[in-house]
Amino acid sequence: MSVFVWSQVLIVIAIVFDIASFQFKQRQQIVCCLCVSGILISVHFILLEQWTAAGLLMLASIRYFCSIFTTSKRLMSVFLLSALIITVGTFSGLLSVLSFTATLFQTTAAFCQSDQRLRQLMIVGTSLWLVHNYLAGSPTAVLMEVLFIGSNLVGYYRYYGVSLQVKKVAIE
């Protein structure tokens, strides 16, 4: 099999963990699944020689593992700084910017105490990864992000109802 085919096989396996992640209610279970998925996706990007994405996804796996045990904002800051260092060190243009921006949202999400806020921020970050994966030429990774967003929305609906609970601001 070619390197590209292997990269796509890894994404198929990651999809299983991604879909499962948001069907859990407890944030620790959600981030545990995301940790495993992140390792698989990182190797996928290594095979595609997308070094910023590979580094950020490996960092994400470490981040998700740590966030199982803590929601420390100081630790979150360490991961945000680490993401910036990885991005600068592997910078290759628009794809690096997209993956870094997605990582900012998903890092913030991982350290939210509320699974509801985690889900909301993950939708934004995942949408940016979807664009990244399309531009990187990985059709299975695009499918993965679409399914991830769908699973997140299904889980959100199951636990929080129809609306994304947009807060109304009273104008006086």
RAFENCOR-V766227 format. One record per backbone hydrogen bond with DSSP energy under -0.5 kcal/mol. CO is the residue of the C=O (numbers start at 0). NH is the residue of the N-H. E is the energy in kcal/mol with one decimal. If there is no record, write none. Layout:
co/nh/e
CO/NH/E
CO/NH/E
//
This chain:
co/nh/e
1/5/-2.2
2/6/-2.3
3/7/-1.9
4/8/-2.1
5/9/-2.1
6/10/-1.3
7/11/-1.8
8/12/-1.8
9/13/-2.3
10/14/-2.3
11/15/-1.0
12/15/-0.5
12/16/-1.1
13/17/-2.6
14/18/-3.0
15/19/-2.0
16/20/-2.0
17/21/-1.0
19/22/-1.8
20/23/-1.2
25/28/-0.6
25/29/-2.0
26/30/-2.7
27/31/-1.6
28/32/-1.9
29/33/-1.9
30/34/-1.8
31/35/-1.6
32/36/-2.4
33/37/-2.5
34/38/-1.5
35/39/-1.7
36/40/-2.6
37/41/-2.4
38/42/-2.1
39/43/-1.9
40/44/-2.2
41/45/-2.1
42/46/-2.4
43/47/-1.3
44/49/-2.7
45/48/-1.4
48/50/-0.9
49/53/-2.5
50/54/-2.5
51/55/-2.8
52/56/-2.4
53/57/-2.0
54/58/-2.4
55/59/-2.2
56/60/-1.9
57/61/-1.8
58/62/-2.9
59/63/-3.3
60/64/-2.2
61/65/-2.6
62/66/-2.6
63/67/-0.7
64/67/-1.0
65/68/-1.4
65/69/-1.2
71/75/-2.0
72/76/-2.0
73/77/-1.7
74/78/-2.1
75/79/-2.3
76/80/-2.5
77/81/-2.4
78/82/-2.2
79/83/-1.9
80/84/-2.3
81/85/-2.5
82/86/-2.4
83/87/-2.7
84/88/-2.5
85/89/-1.3
86/90/-0.5
87/90/-0.7
92/95/-0.7
92/96/-1.8
93/97/-2.8
94/98/-2.4
95/99/-2.2
96/100/-2.5
97/101/-2.5
98/102/-2.0
99/103/-2.0
100/104/-1.6
101/105/-2.3
102/106/-2.7
103/107/-1.9
104/108/-2.2
105/109/-2.2
106/110/-1.1
107/110/-0.5
108/111/-1.8
113/117/-2.1
114/118/-2.3
115/119/-1.8
116/120/-2.5
117/121/-2.1
118/122/-1.6
119/123/-1.2
120/124/-2.4
121/125/-3.0
122/126/-1.8
123/127/-1.6
124/128/-2.1
125/129/-2.3
126/130/-1.7
127/131/-2.3
128/132/-3.2
129/133/-1.9
130/134/-2.4
131/135/-2.2
132/136/-0.5
132/137/-2.3
133/136/-1.0
136/138/-0.6
137/141/-1.8
138/142/-2.2
139/143/-2.3
140/144/-2.1
141/145/-2.2
142/146/-2.7
143/147/-2.6
144/148/-2.6
145/149/-2.4
146/150/-3.0
147/151/-2.5
148/152/-2.6
149/153/-2.5
150/154/-2.7
151/155/-2.7
152/156/-2.7
153/157/-2.6
154/158/-2.0
155/159/-3.0
156/160/-1.8
167/169/-0.6
169/171/-0.6
//
